[in-house]
Amino acid sequence: MFARIVFLLLLALNIGVACWLYFAPQSSASQLPATDRGVPKLVLGDFNEWTRGLATQMLNERLQSVDLRTHLRDPHHATG
């Protein structure tokens, strides 16, 4: 009896989280703050994308990525 209740609660929890993720607004990537031209930007965050989606598309359109290998002393090893 207890195992059935726990199973049903976990099932309801999983369905609730799935619905919340499915219906969550996807427009947070379009709200990047404006900065001065020529000033480097550092964007940190967890965009919760398992595949390349809206956040990746918006960041690729607005920002330019940096190749970190040019800034390393030994290009074959990362520090840290």
C-alpha positions as CSV (number, residue, x, y, z in Angstrom):
1,M,0.0,0.0,0.0
2,F,2.8,2.4,1.0
3,A,4.8,1.6,-2.1
4,R,1.7,2.3,-4.4
5,I,1.3,5.7,-2.7
6,V,5.0,6.6,-3.2
7,F,4.8,5.4,-6.8
8,L,1.7,7.6,-7.5
9,L,3.3,10.6,-5.8
10,L,6.5,10.3,-7.8
11,L,4.5,9.8,-11.0
12,A,2.5,12.9,-10.3
13,L,5.7,14.8,-9.5
14,N,7.3,13.8,-12.7
15,I,4.2,14.7,-14.8
16,G,4.0,18.1,-13.0
17,V,7.7,18.9,-13.6
18,A,7.4,17.8,-17.3
19,C,4.4,20.1,-17.8
20,W,6.1,23.0,-16.0
21,L,9.2,22.6,-18.3
22,Y,7.0,22.3,-21.4
23,F,4.9,25.3,-20.7
24,A,7.7,27.6,-19.2
25,P,8.3,30.8,-21.1
26,Q,11.2,30.6,-23.6
27,S,11.9,34.3,-24.0
28,S,14.6,34.9,-21.4
29,A,17.4,34.8,-24.0
30,S,16.1,37.8,-25.8
31,Q,16.4,40.1,-22.8
32,L,20.2,40.6,-22.9
33,P,21.2,44.0,-21.4
34,A,22.6,46.6,-23.8
35,T,26.2,47.6,-23.3
36,D,28.7,50.0,-24.9
37,R,30.3,49.0,-28.2
38,G,33.9,47.9,-27.8
39,V,33.4,46.7,-24.2
40,P,34.0,43.0,-23.8
41,K,31.0,41.0,-22.5
42,L,31.0,38.0,-20.2
43,V,27.8,36.0,-20.2
44,L,27.5,33.3,-17.6
45,G,24.4,31.3,-16.9
46,D,22.7,28.0,-17.0
47,F,20.5,28.1,-20.0
48,N,19.1,24.6,-19.5
49,E,19.5,23.5,-23.1
50,W,20.3,20.0,-23.9
51,T,20.2,20.7,-27.7
52,R,20.9,23.9,-29.5
53,G,17.7,25.9,-29.1
54,L,16.5,29.5,-28.5
55,A,19.2,30.6,-26.1
56,T,22.0,29.3,-28.3
57,Q,20.5,30.9,-31.4
58,M,20.1,34.3,-29.7
59,L,23.6,34.3,-28.1
60,N,25.2,33.3,-31.5
61,E,23.4,36.2,-33.2
62,R,24.3,38.8,-30.6
63,L,27.7,37.8,-29.2
64,Q,31.1,36.7,-30.6
65,S,32.8,33.7,-29.0
66,V,36.5,33.7,-28.1
67,D,39.0,30.9,-28.9
68,L,40.6,30.3,-25.5
69,R,43.4,28.2,-27.0
70,T,45.1,31.4,-28.2
71,H,45.3,32.7,-24.6
72,L,46.9,29.5,-23.1
73,R,50.6,29.1,-22.7
74,D,50.4,25.4,-23.6
75,P,47.6,24.9,-26.2
76,H,47.3,21.2,-25.4
77,H,46.5,21.6,-21.7
78,A,43.9,23.8,-19.9
79,T,44.9,25.3,-16.6
80,G,42.9,24.3,-13.5
